[in-house]
Amino acid sequence: MLSLKEINLMSTILYDADGVRIYTHHSFEVSDKLSENLDFFLEYKGNIYAGTAFSLNCVIASMDNTVIDSPFSNYFWVPYTIVIRKFSSEYLIASILDIISDKTVVLEDVVCKQN
């Protein structure tokens, strides 16, 4: 099993301040709307959380590219997912920081606690 140090060496740290670290092993540079999604990790208050971010474009493209008879053309459901307006690190960071600061949100309802 990889140590946290080894994992961090293989990842891109998107944000690291005020006791919050957000990182990913993926890139925001993608070739099409259907690829505008990535897995991310959040270190906060001594815990590690994992989640997935989809752009709004990706959600719409996924639903539009689904067979009409499929229920997936009517809804989009993915556990531990954040839908961000634009597929960028800035939108992902802002969204996560907003979620953390919102006292009405239970963090474990949004991202999956890893430890």
N, C-alpha and C positions, 0 to 999 in steps of 0.2 A: 504494500500500500504506500502511496506517495505521501510525503510529509506536507504540511501546509506550506512550508518554504518552497518545496519543489513545485507544488501546484501554482503558487504565486509567480514563480519563474516562467511558467508556461502560459500565463494568462496576461491579459491586458487590464491594467488597473484603470478604471474609468474615473473613480473618485476615491479620495482617501483624506478625510478631514473630520474633525470633531467626533471621533469615535465611530465613524461610519466608513466602511470600505465597500466599494462596488466594483466587481470585476467580471470578466467574461473570457471564454476561450474562443470566441467567434469574432467575426468582423462585421462592421456596419456597411462595408462595401459589398453589395450584392448586385446581381445582374437583372433581377426582375422583381415585381411586386410580390409574387408568391414566396420569394426568398427573404422578405423583410421580417424576419423573426430571429431571435437568438435566446440562448439560455444565459442567465446571469446568476451571480452569487452576491450575497450581501452579508457582510460581517457587521454585527451590531450588538452591543451590550454583551459581548462574550459568546454570542451564538453565531452560527453560520446558517443562512437561509438560501434556498435555490428557487428560481422562478424562470418564467419565460416571458419575453416581451414580443408582442406582435404589433406591427404598425396597423393603423386603420386601413391603409391601402391593401395590406396583406389579407385582412379579414374580408374586405369587400371582394377582392380578387378570388379568394378561396371559395366564397359563397357563389360568385358568378360562374366559376369554373366547375361547379358541382352539377351532376345530372339532375334535371328538373324533378324527377320522381323521388330523389333522395331527400330525406329529412334535413340533411346538412345544408340544403339551399335555403332553409327557413331560419336557421339559427347557427350560432358559432359558440361552442362550449369547449373550454380547455381548463383543467385545474391549474391553480397556481400561476395564473397568467395576468399580465398587465397589457392593456391595449393602449399604445401611445399614438398621438396624432401624427407625428413624423418619425421616421426611422433614423434616429440619431442618438448619440450618447447624451447630448444635452437634454433631450426630451425624456430619456430614460432616467437620468440622474434627477432631474426636477421632479418627476413623478414619484420616484422612490422617496426622496426627501419629503415631499408633501405627505405621502402615506405614513412615514415615520412620525411626522409632527402632528398628524391628525389623531387626537386622543380618542375619537370615536371608532377608529379602525383597529381591529385585532390583527396584528401583523401576521400571525399564523393562518389567518383566513385568506391572505393574499399571496404569501410565499411559504414554501415548505421548509420547516425547521429541520436541519440536518444533524444536529447533535443534541 
